[in-house]
Amino acid sequence: MPNPPRLRVTALTVSAVLLSTLLAGCGDDSEDQDVTAQKLSWKDCPAPNAAEGGGDAPSPLPNGDKWQCATLKAPLDWNKPKGDKIGLALIRAKASGDESKRIGSLIFNFGGPGGSGVTTLPAFGDDYAKLRTRYDLVSFDPRGVGRSEPVECLNDLQLDAYFQQDATPDDAAERTRLLDETREFNAACEDNSEKVLSHVRTTDAARDMDLMRQVLGDGQLHYFGISYGTELGGVYAHLFPEKVGRAVFDAVVDPTEDSEQGSLGQAKGFQRALDNFAAHCVSQTEDCPIGDSAQDVKARIAKLLKDLDSAPIPGVGLRELTQTAATSGIAQSLYSQDFWEYLTEGLEQAYDGDGRVLMLLADSMNGRNEDGEYSNLSAANIAINCADDKPRYTEDYVERKLPEFRSVSPVFGDYLAWGMVGCTDWAVAGAAEHPDVSAAGSAPILVIGNTGDPATPYEGARKMVDALGKGVGVELTYKGQGHGAYDSENRCVQSAVNGYLLDGKVPAAGTICS
């Protein structure tokens, strides 16, 4: 994947929606409208559109209730609240318990940035059944995503070629090619989506959530943010501290890092996860099929990637498994320990010249379905990241930083370092070095760090707690693997989260779950 900012904050659930399938086989000109007074028209949900990833309409809930969808009208430009409006797609499952015990709506953001909440929430709705006893479960496609004025860049055939390019150039010609193709991608985004590119910042999405809170009829925002969703939640808490209700941040983005520091931190995180995978494989009772020792497993992976750089192998259809695609596939498989078996299988096959499984993993990372259609995950991701992140990095700067990136990750270092050029020629200036999440006066926010998290390394949870401010962030540590903690089904984590969201019981700061 040539633009690793997509990798930096993508939630497990966003890509897992597509992974299971793969491995199994406009403006309103009403200027005077008070958007806070609008009434939502909830209807049965349609099938997801192409930008949301496609597929079937969500299945009914276990009790037979249907998922409901609606469109929220929001200002395109929050500095001109009576100007042009855009539609934001919402989905909900109404609370299943006693109406007298209903707390309100619990709004989810599953990360990305660029993931469709309208698609993701019903795919994992059963995981949140207990929370549904007292909340309407609500999620949305943030502006620029899915059905919500989606950012559009390249078409499907162009994206196939884009994701085949060499994202870790070794010489001047390859560097020139990478930079040219990155400029072409960015120019296509500007040509096709100029209207929205300057209005997809995280601060815009946070203001959308406060509008959502008001229209849903809640005095406070009850919130569950995962991965990038923790950054969005932190920005909301900074802008509206007095409106924060019960909130949980899981798989936490470090809000103190600029985009370079975030990429370097993720290189460390993915390398740590790969180390854990290798150690786990050789510790099993049966022989590890991809290496005799943890070091041998990693050495063989490094050799595979080096070989693929000059000699790709058959992948899926006419597409070959390149070094870039294999790196994306390996990274995707580290998002959950449940995916490790696919990584083992994919490596076994690749060593025999068959790249299909690793290619399917890469497709999942990039938002490509089995019909060859791409969601707008990658387009929205680059648009939101580049609108948020002020730094712009040159080719020369990246080359100077390569030794540092390689020292922390022989496998992912080059890949993530070169990803820093993704915003260099972006049409919209970035807003800040890093987000401001200071939230004095906010209600407590439960902040969960996972020691084995590859995409949002564990150290970010403590940084988020400190940045939120004294008396706001409450840290909980999960000693586990994968991206996020609640969906690991760890009883300790789920008990703490459910206890807070359902009953208002804040766990003791420093609680450890294993």
RAQUIWO-V974929 format. One record per residue. RES is the residue in three letters. NEAR is the number of other C-alpha atoms within 12 Angstrom. D_LAST is the distance of its C-alpha to the last C-alpha in Angstrom with 1 decimal. Layout:
RES:NEAR:D_LAST + RES:NEAR:D_LAST
This chain:
MET:47:32.8 + PRO:48:35.2 + ASN:46:33.8 + PRO:45:30.2 + PRO:46:29.8 + ARG:47:29.0 + LEU:53:26.0 + ARG:55:25.0 + VAL:52:23.7 + THR:49:23.7 + ALA:49:21.2 + LEU:49:19.5 + THR:45:21.2 + VAL:46:24.6 + SER:51:25.0 + ALA:39:23.2 + VAL:37:26.0 + LEU:39:28.5 + LEU:37:26.6 + SER:23:26.4 + THR:24:30.2 + LEU:29:31.1 + LEU:28:29.4 + ALA:14:30.8 + GLY:14:34.2 + CYS:25:47.0 + GLY:21:48.7 + ASP:22:50.1 + ASP:18:53.1 + SER:17:53.1 + GLU:19:53.3 + ASP:16:53.8 + GLN:19:50.9 + ASP:19:48.5 + VAL:33:45.2 + THR:26:43.5 + ALA:18:46.0 + GLN:19:45.4 + LYS:19:44.6 + LEU:25:42.2 + SER:19:43.6 + TRP:21:40.7 + LYS:17:41.6 + ASP:20:40.0 + CYS:28:38.1 + PRO:25:39.9 + ALA:22:38.4 + PRO:27:36.6 + ASN:26:39.2 + ALA:28:39.1 + ALA:37:37.7 + GLU:45:34.7 + GLY:43:34.2 + GLY:31:36.5 + GLY:27:35.8 + ASP:18:36.5 + ALA:24:36.5 + PRO:30:33.3 + SER:25:33.3 + PRO:20:33.8 + LEU:26:30.9 + PRO:17:30.1 + ASN:17:32.6 + GLY:12:35.2 + ASP:17:35.1 + LYS:25:35.7 + TRP:35:34.0 + GLN:33:36.4 + CYS:35:37.3 + ALA:32:39.4 + THR:35:40.6 + LEU:42:40.3 + LYS:40:43.1 + ALA:45:42.2 + PRO:37:44.3 + LEU:37:44.3 + ASP:27:44.8 + TRP:25:43.2 + ASN:15:46.0 + LYS:14:48.5 + PRO:25:47.0 + LYS:22:50.3 + GLY:22:50.6 + ASP:26:49.5 + LYS:33:46.7 + ILE:36:44.0 + GLY:32:42.2 + LEU:38:38.4 + ALA:42:37.0 + LEU:46:34.8 + ILE:47:33.1 + ARG:43:32.0 + ALA:46:31.0 + LYS:34:32.4 + ALA:30:30.4 + SER:28:30.5 + GLY:21:30.5 + ASP:14:33.2 + GLU:15:35.0 + SER:12:35.3 + LYS:17:31.6 + ARG:23:31.2 + ILE:31:29.8 + GLY:37:31.0 + SER:39:29.9 + LEU:43:26.3 + ILE:48:27.0 + PHE:50:24.7 + ASN:49:25.0 + PHE:50:23.1 + GLY:51:24.1 + GLY:51:26.3 + PRO:50:28.5 + GLY:57:30.7 + GLY:54:28.6 + SER:52:30.3 + GLY:48:28.6 + VAL:49:31.3 + THR:50:30.3 + THR:43:26.5 + LEU:42:26.0 + PRO:40:27.8 + ALA:33:26.1 + PHE:28:22.7 + GLY:34:24.2 + ASP:22:22.7 + ASP:23:19.2 + TYR:33:20.6 + ALA:26:22.7 + LYS:23:21.3 + LEU:38:22.0 + ARG:34:25.4 + THR:29:26.4 + ARG:29:27.3 + TYR:38:27.6 + ASP:37:29.8 + LEU:44:27.4 + VAL:43:29.3 + SER:46:29.0 + PHE:43:31.6 + ASP:50:33.0 + PRO:54:33.3 + ARG:50:36.7 + GLY:51:37.4 + VAL:47:35.1 + GLY:40:36.0 + ARG:42:38.6 + SER:40:38.6 + GLU:38:41.4 + PRO:42:39.6 + VAL:42:40.1 + GLU:39:42.1 + CYS:36:42.7 + LEU:33:43.4 + ASN:25:44.2 + ASP:25:42.4 + LEU:17:44.6 + GLN:19:44.4 + LEU:33:40.6 + ASP:31:40.7 + ALA:23:42.7 + TYR:33:40.7 + PHE:40:37.4 + GLN:35:39.4 + GLN:34:40.5 + ASP:41:39.5 + ALA:41:36.9 + THR:44:36.9 + PRO:30:40.7 + ASP:20:42.2 + ASP:14:45.7 + ALA:14:47.9 + ALA:13:48.8 + GLU:19:45.2 + ARG:26:44.2 + THR:21:47.2 + ARG:22:46.3 + LEU:34:42.7 + LEU:35:44.0 + ASP:23:46.8 + GLU:29:44.5 + THR:37:42.1 + ARG:26:45.2 + GLU:24:46.3 + PHE:35:43.1 + ASN:36:43.1 + ALA:27:46.8 + ALA:26:46.2 + CYS:37:43.7 + GLU:26:46.3 + ASP:19:49.1 + ASN:20:47.3 + SER:29:45.2 + GLU:24:47.0 + LYS:26:47.1 + VAL:35:43.4 + LEU:41:42.1 + SER:32:42.7 + HIS:42:41.0 + VAL:47:37.5 + ARG:41:35.8 + THR:46:32.6 + THR:37:34.7 + ASP:33:36.8 + ALA:40:33.8 + ALA:40:32.6 + ARG:35:36.1 + ASP:45:36.1 + MET:47:33.0 + ASP:38:34.9 + LEU:33:37.8 + MET:42:35.6 + ARG:32:34.4 + GLN:26:38.0 + VAL:29:39.4 + LEU:36:36.6 + GLY:22:37.8 + ASP:26:34.8 + GLY:21:35.4 + GLN:31:31.9 + LEU:43:29.6 + HIS:46:26.4 + TYR:47:24.3 + PHE:47:21.2 + GLY:47:21.3 + ILE:48:19.4 + SER:53:20.0 + TYR:48:23.7 + GLY:49:23.5 + THR:49:21.8 + GLU:52:24.9 + LEU:51:27.1 + GLY:56:25.5 + GLY:54:25.8 + VAL:38:29.4 + TYR:41:30.1 + ALA:46:28.8 + HIS:31:31.1 + LEU:30:34.1 + PHE:31:33.6 + PRO:30:31.5 + GLU:21:33.3 + LYS:31:32.6 + VAL:37:28.7 + GLY:36:27.4 + ARG:42:23.8 + ALA:46:22.0 + VAL:56:18.6 + PHE:50:18.0 + ASP:55:15.4 + ALA:56:15.5 + VAL:54:17.7 + VAL:56:21.0 + ASP:45:22.1 + PRO:40:25.3 + THR:30:26.9 + GLU:30:27.5 + ASP:30:30.7 + SER:40:30.7 + GLU:37:31.2 + GLN:30:28.3 + GLY:39:26.2 + SER:44:27.4 + LEU:41:26.8 + GLY:37:23.3 + GLN:45:22.6 + ALA:41:24.3 + LYS:35:21.9 + GLY:41:18.9 + PHE:45:20.4 + GLN:35:21.4 + ARG:33:17.9 + ALA:40:16.7 + LEU:43:19.8 + ASP:30:19.1 + ASN:29:15.7 + PHE:42:17.6 + ALA:34:20.3 + ALA:23:18.3 + HIS:27:16.6 + CYS:30:20.1 + VAL:24:21.7 + SER:17:19.1 + GLN:16:19.9 + THR:9:22.3 + GLU:12:25.0 + ASP:15:26.5 + CYS:24:25.1 + PRO:26:28.0 + ILE:33:27.9 + GLY:27:27.9 + ASP:21:28.2 + SER:22:25.7 + ALA:25:23.2 + GLN:21:26.1 + ASP:20:28.4 + VAL:31:26.2 + LYS:33:26.3 + ALA:21:29.9 + ARG:24:31.0 + ILE:34:29.3 + ALA:27:31.2 + LYS:22:34.3 + LEU:36:34.0 + LEU:37:33.7 + LYS:24:36.7 + ASP:21:38.7 + LEU:30:38.0 + ASP:27:39.4 + SER:19:42.8 + ALA:17:42.6 + PRO:30:40.6 + ILE:31:40.1 + PRO:25:40.6 + GLY:30:37.9 + VAL:29:38.6 + GLY:17:42.2 + LEU:16:44.2 + ARG:28:41.3 + GLU:33:40.3 + LEU:47:36.9 + THR:42:37.4 + GLN:42:35.3 + THR:46:34.3 + ALA:46:33.3 + ALA:52:31.4 + THR:50:29.4 + SER:43:28.7 + GLY:43:27.6 + ILE:49:25.2 + ALA:51:23.7 + GLN:50:23.4 + SER:45:21.6 + LEU:44:18.8 + TYR:51:17.9 + SER:37:15.7 + GLN:32:14.5 + ASP:24:16.7 + PHE:31:19.6 + TRP:30:19.3 + GLU:26:21.6 + TYR:34:24.1 + LEU:41:24.0 + THR:34:24.7 + GLU:28:27.5 + GLY:36:28.9 + LEU:39:29.1 + GLU:25:30.8 + GLN:24:33.3 + ALA:36:33.9 + TYR:31:34.8 + ASP:15:37.3 + GLY:23:38.7 + ASP:28:37.1 + GLY:39:35.1 + ARG:37:34.6 + VAL:41:30.9 + LEU:49:30.1 + MET:50:32.8 + LEU:45:31.3 + LEU:49:27.9 + ALA:48:30.0 + ASP:50:31.9 + SER:45:28.7 + MET:51:27.8 + ASN:50:31.4 + GLY:49:31.8 + ARG:38:34.4 + ASN:38:34.8 + GLU:27:36.4 + ASP:22:39.8 + GLY:26:39.7 + GLU:28:39.3 + TYR:36:37.1 + SER:46:35.4 + ASN:46:36.1 + LEU:53:32.5 + SER:54:33.7 + ALA:45:36.8 + ALA:49:35.0 + ASN:48:32.2 + ILE:50:34.8 + ALA:49:36.9 + ILE:47:34.3 + ASN:55:32.9 + CYS:44:36.4 + ALA:38:37.5 + ASP:38:34.7 + ASP:36:34.6 + LYS:26:37.7 + PRO:30:37.6 + ARG:31:39.7 + TYR:27:39.6 + THR:22:42.5 + GLU:29:42.7 + ASP:18:43.8 + TYR:19:40.8 + VAL:32:38.3 + GLU:26:40.2 + ARG:16:39.8 + LYS:26:36.1 + LEU:31:35.5 + PRO:17:35.1 + GLU:25:32.3 + PHE:34:30.4 + ARG:25:31.1 + SER:18:29.9 + VAL:26:26.3 + SER:31:26.4 + PRO:30:29.1 + VAL:39:28.1 + PHE:49:27.5 + GLY:36:29.5 + ASP:38:32.9 + TYR:45:31.7 + LEU:49:30.0 + ALA:47:32.8 + TRP:44:35.5 + GLY:48:33.8 + MET:49:34.7 + VAL:40:38.3 + GLY:47:37.4 + CYS:42:38.6 + THR:34:41.5 + ASP:31:44.2 + TRP:35:42.6 + ALA:28:45.2 + VAL:32:43.4 + ALA:25:42.6 + GLY:31:38.9 + ALA:25:38.3 + ALA:23:36.3 + GLU:23:34.5 + HIS:31:31.2 + PRO:38:30.5 + ASP:31:31.1 + VAL:36:28.3 + SER:31:29.4 + ALA:31:29.4 + ALA:27:30.9 + GLY:22:31.4 + SER:33:28.7 + ALA:32:26.6 + PRO:38:22.9 + ILE:51:20.9 + LEU:53:17.1 + VAL:56:15.9 + ILE:52:12.5 + GLY:49:11.8 + ASN:45:9.8 + THR:34:9.9 + GLY:37:11.4 + ASP:50:13.7 + PRO:52:17.2 + ALA:55:19.5 + THR:57:18.3 + PRO:46:16.7 + TYR:41:14.0 + GLU:34:16.8 + GLY:39:18.5 + ALA:42:16.4 + ARG:33:17.7 + LYS:29:21.1 + MET:44:21.1 + VAL:39:20.4 + ASP:27:23.2 + ALA:33:25.5 + LEU:41:25.3 + GLY:26:26.6 + LYS:20:26.3 + GLY:21:25.0 + VAL:34:24.0 + GLY:42:20.6 + VAL:40:17.5 + GLU:41:14.5 + LEU:42:10.9 + THR:40:8.3 + TYR:37:5.7 + LYS:24:4.7 + GLY:34:6.5 + GLN:43:10.2 + GLY:44:13.1 + HIS:53:14.9 + GLY:53:13.2 + ALA:47:10.3 + TYR:40:12.1 + ASP:34:13.8 + SER:30:10.9 + GLU:23:11.2 + ASN:23:7.7 + ARG:18:9.2 + CYS:25:7.6 + VAL:34:8.6 + GLN:32:11.8 + SER:24:12.7 + ALA:34:12.7 + VAL:41:14.7 + ASN:31:16.9 + GLY:24:17.6 + TYR:29:18.9 + LEU:38:20.8 + LEU:32:22.3 + ASP:21:22.8 + GLY:21:22.7 + LYS:20:20.1 + VAL:30:18.7 + PRO:31:15.3 + ALA:20:15.6 + ALA:23:15.6 + GLY:20:12.9 + THR:23:10.2 + ILE:25:6.7 + CYS:28:3.8 + SER:21:0.0
